[in-house]
């Protein structure tokens, strides 16, 4: 399951979470974001035992975009509590996504 984040639920869903969290930054104008969302939802099911999957809409949550210094849509950030473990960006295949999450 994918949860959409905003300023109100961020702390509960990310920093207070007992599991590692992966956040995908998207934007409504981003065509590639629309293409990756079905994959992201599938990955959320496939890797549910390892990560909780979250999405931040960059146009609606500028505070969180600034907090993470995200410059572009399709940025992925893996977190454990308040700590950023790794970040990567761009369109991902199943193989590259698995590579990034297993090395984190």
C-alpha positions in Angstrom: 0.0 0.0 0.0 1.2 3.5 -0.9 0.5 6.4 1.4 0.5 10.0 0.3 2.4 12.4 2.6 1.8 16.0 3.6 2.9 18.3 6.4 0.3 16.9 8.7 1.0 13.2 8.5 4.8 13.2 7.7 6.1 12.7 11.3 3.6 9.8 12.0 4.2 8.1 8.7 8.0 8.6 8.5 10.0 9.6 11.5 7.9 7.6 14.0 7.7 4.6 11.8 9.4 1.4 13.0 10.2 0.3 9.5 12.3 1.8 6.8 10.4 4.1 4.5 10.9 4.9 0.8 9.5 8.2 -0.4 8.9 9.0 -4.1 8.7 12.7 -4.9 6.3 13.3 -7.8 4.6 16.2 -9.5 1.2 16.5 -11.3 2.9 17.9 -14.4 5.5 15.0 -14.6 4.5 12.4 -17.3 7.2 10.0 -16.1 5.8 10.1 -12.6 2.4 9.0 -13.9 4.2 6.1 -15.7 6.1 5.0 -12.6 3.2 5.1 -10.1 1.8 1.7 -11.2 5.2 0.2 -10.8 5.7 1.9 -7.4 2.4 0.4 -6.2 3.5 -3.1 -7.4 6.8 -2.7 -5.7 5.0 -1.7 -2.5 3.3 -5.1 -2.5 6.5 -6.9 -3.5 8.7 -5.3 -0.9 6.2 -4.7 1.8 8.3 -6.8 4.2 11.3 -4.5 3.8 9.9 -1.0 3.3 6.8 1.2 3.6 6.1 3.1 0.5 5.2 6.8 0.6 4.6 9.5 -2.1 5.0 13.3 -1.8 3.4 15.5 -4.4 6.0 18.3 -4.9 3.5 20.9 -6.0 1.4 20.5 -2.8 4.2 20.0 -0.3 6.9 22.6 -0.9 8.0 22.5 2.7 8.9 18.8 2.5 10.6 19.4 -0.9 12.7 22.1 0.7 13.4 19.9 3.8 14.9 17.2 1.6 16.5 19.5 -1.0 14.7 17.8 -3.8 15.4 19.4 -7.2 13.5 17.1 -9.5 10.5 14.8 -9.6 11.2 11.1 -9.6 13.5 11.4 -6.6 13.5 8.5 -4.2 14.6 8.7 -0.6 15.0 5.8 1.8 14.8 6.7 5.4 15.1 5.1 8.8 13.5 7.3 11.4 14.9 10.8 10.8 17.9 9.5 9.0 18.3 9.5 5.2 19.9 6.2 4.2 20.2 6.8 0.5 18.6 8.7 -2.4 18.4 8.1 -6.1 16.5 9.6 -8.9 15.1 9.0 -12.4 13.0 6.3 -14.1 13.7 2.9 -12.5 13.4 -0.6 -14.0 12.6 -3.5 -11.7 16.3 -4.4 -11.6 17.7 -0.9 -10.8 15.0 -0.4 -8.1 15.9 -3.7 -6.5 19.6 -2.7 -6.7 19.0 0.6 -4.9 16.8 -0.8 -2.1 18.9 -3.8 -1.4 22.1 -1.8 -1.0 20.5 0.7 1.4 
